[in-house]
Amino acid sequence: MKSPDRTPVRRSVRDGGVPPLDGGNRYPGPTLGADGLPADGLGGATERAEITLTFGDNRLIAMVLGQYDQNVAKLERRLNVVANANGNRIVVKGAPEACEHARRVLEALYERVQRGEAIAPGDVDGAIEEGASQASLFPKEAVNERPVFDEIRTRKRGGVKARTVAQDLYLRALKKYELVFAEGPAGTGKTWLAVGHAVSLLERGVVERLILSRPAVEAGERLGFLPGDMREKIDPYLRPIYDALNEFMDARTVERGMQTGIIEVAPLAFMRGRTLSNAVVLLDEAQNTTSMQMKMMLTRLGEGSRMIINGDPSQTDLPPGQKSGLAEAVNLLAGVEGIGHVKFRDGDVVRHDLVRRIVQAYDRAAQDARSETRGEARAPSR
């Protein structure tokens, strides 16, 4: 297949004139200024550029654009550019840096569909993050090179590649350190990648057991008495781990592994008094552990084992006034040899574009509340 033309055609577009983007089912794009280009609040004084990309296969381009052009609309919103497709040509207009970023993203997505891989909304976010890292890691003369993100391989999923710089750092930390802390908002792939890495270690024979655990804490609710045996009582708390596990292993393999003890999914309270040797241990939702629970879990680490501690400090369900064991452990163990720490941010959310915006809105509200508190503390008393 013909590769995309990597020599962009750039020219000034101050005389503007971009066709409307509201073509029927097309998702809304960026807010346009008087010149028909994305509004940047700078009065049109910034340099404008236009890049024309020519690809070899119209059918593949349709897959890149997505249903109702949803992928290119997301690209427009995230990078504040205008992208118009006509056959096998895509014209991108906006600020020069944004246009170059969009070009890298479109070429990466086109190469993906050329390999026969599907494009999900999260893949577009990942390509945008990868394009940003490419711009910062490589000089302009090497702009056509692409940074190689790390990946994990399992029998069921094949190769699973990191989508963002933070995910890449996370996978590399999991391979390097025996104990890894990962903090960040929902939707950044912490649990999913951790389970995938754990399954890959089990399938390669690096470890003999897979132990997955979470604190059994209600998310701001009081569930009361749950009927059934012990497993039926704790399953609702551990369902997200089961879901991730089934993404990387066949259901029959999971069930057989749980019956033989190779795979164990249990609440945190069941870990006390044990020594977990030759195993990969994942503690999820660790922000809901107390200081004593976290200390207990960290000291379970036995010979030949790996431990992964995940959590979102902004979603603690502990009683008011109780300190999170995750936050305390991260502070106490900072700089200790053999321990890795990766922090995800709202820009690393790959679950859904709305999730990213929701996380950002909550973060802004929290920052405003802290600013008001500091302002009240500094105000002189009368």
Secondary structure, DSSP 8 states (H G I E B T S, - for coil): ------S------TT-----S--TT------B-TTSSB--SSTT-S--EEEEEE-S-HHHHHHHH-GGGHHHHHHHHHHT-EEEEETTEEEEEE-HHHHHHHHHHHHHHHHHHHTT----HHHHHHHHHHHHHHHHHS-GGGTT------EEEETTTEEEE--SHHHHHHHHHHHH-SEEEEE--TTSSHHHHHHHHHHHHHHTTS-SEEEEEE----SS-------SSHHHHHHHHHHHHHHHHHHHS-HHHHHHHHHHTSEEEEEGGGGTT--B-SEEEEE-SGGG--HHHHHHHHTTB-TT-EEEEEE-TTS--S-TT---HHHHHHHHTTT-TTEEEEE--GGG--S-HHHHHHHHHHHHHHHHHHHHHHHHHHS---
